[in-house]
Amino acid sequence: MEPNNAEEIFRPLLDRSFRFRCYKEISCFTRCCAALNLQLTPYDILRMKNRLGITSGDFLDQYGETVFEGHSRFPMVRLRMQEGAQKRCPFVTSSGCSIYEDRPGSCRLYPLGRAAMKVEARNTREKYFLVQEAHCRGFDENREWTVDEWMKGEGVSDYNEMNDLWLEVLSLPKGLGPEKDLPRKLQMFFMASYNLDKFRSFVFEGPFLRRFHVKEELLERMAEDESSLLRFSFHWLKFSLYGEPSAVFNRGDS
C-alpha cells in the first residue's frame, strides 16, 4: 500500500538506516521537484543567489514568496514554484536540478527530513525521519544507507551548522518588546536573515560602525566571506530583536 497521508508519508527512522536510490533513469525522476512548500533558510538563499550570480534582493523578487506559517512570529521565505498545473520548481530540468551543487538544504536531505530544536544555547536536539511520498520509486531500490552516510554524501553539514545558528534566533524564549517596535524589528529580521547584500550595506555603508565596535579581523572576514557576514547577522539579530549581548560587537562608546 502506498503512503497517502501525512502520517504515512513522514515515517520515523527507528534504527537510523533506510533503503533508497535516485538516478536519472528511474521512472519518477524529478517528480519530487513540483508543488513544493519549500521554506528557504538564510544559508539556502546565500548559496542559491551566488550560484545564479544575482543579488539577494533580486533572488527574493524572482524566486521568493514571503509568508507567515504556523505559529512563527517571523516572516519566512518560500521558494516560488513555476506557473502551471504542475507547479514545477524553477530550477528543475529534464536532466535534473540546474543548481544541484547549491540546492537548498531540505533538497539535499531528501528523502530524509530533519526536525531540530534548541535545548540550550549551543546544543541542538535533532530527529530524522523518512519522507516517503507515494510517487517515489527510490525506496524500491536496494541501496542501503545510514543517516550519517547519507548526510556526508549529500554535503549537509554546512547547511545544518548555519541553520542551527539561525534557529537560535528563532527560538530564543524572549518577547520582541513593545508592539510599536514590531514593524521595525520584523523588517530588520527580514533584511538580516534573507537580504544579505542589503545587510552588508547596512553594516559597511551606514552609521553602524560608528555606533558599534567590531574587531578589524572580523570586519575583514565579513568583507571577503559571506558566510562570516551571515554568522554576524545572527549575532546582530539576537541583539536588535531581544537585547541579547554579543561577544562579537559592542557599542562604540562602551
Stockholm file with secondary structure:
# STOCKHOLM 1.0

chainA/1-254         MEPNNAEEIFRPLLDRSFRFRCYKEISCFTRCCAALNLQLTPYDILRMKNRLGITSGDFLDQYGETVFEGHSRFPMVRLRMQEGAQKRCPFVTSSGCSIYEDRPGSCRLYPLGRAAMKVEARNTREKYFLVQEAHCRGFDENREWTVDEWMKGEGVSDYNEMNDLWLEVLSLPKGLGPEKDLPRKLQMFFMASYNLDKFRSFVFEGPFLRRFHVKEELLERMAEDESSLLRFSFHWLKFSLYGEPSAVFNRGDS
#=GR chainA/1-254 SS CCCCSHHHHEEECSSSEEECCCCTTSTTTTTTSBSCCCEECHHHHHHHHHHHTCCHHHHHHHHEEEECCTTCSSCEEEECCCSSSSCBCTTEETTEETTGGGCCHHHHHTTEEEEEEEEETTEEEEEEEEECCTTCCGGGSCCEEEHHHHHHHHTCHHHHHHHHHHHHHHHCSCCCCCGGGHHHHHHHHHHHHHCHHHHHHHHHTSSHHHHEECCHHHHHHHHHCHHHHHHHHHHHHHHHHHCCCCSSCEETTC
#=GC SS_cons         CCCCSHHHHEEECSSSEEECCCCTTSTTTTTTSBSCCCEECHHHHHHHHHHHTCCHHHHHHHHEEEECCTTCSSCEEEECCCSSSSCBCTTEETTEETTGGGCCHHHHHTTEEEEEEEEETTEEEEEEEEECCTTCCGGGSCCEEEHHHHHHHHTCHHHHHHHHHHHHHHHCSCCCCCGGGHHHHHHHHHHHHHCHHHHHHHHHTSSHHHHEECCHHHHHHHHHCHHHHHHHHHHHHHHHHHCCCCSSCEETTC
//
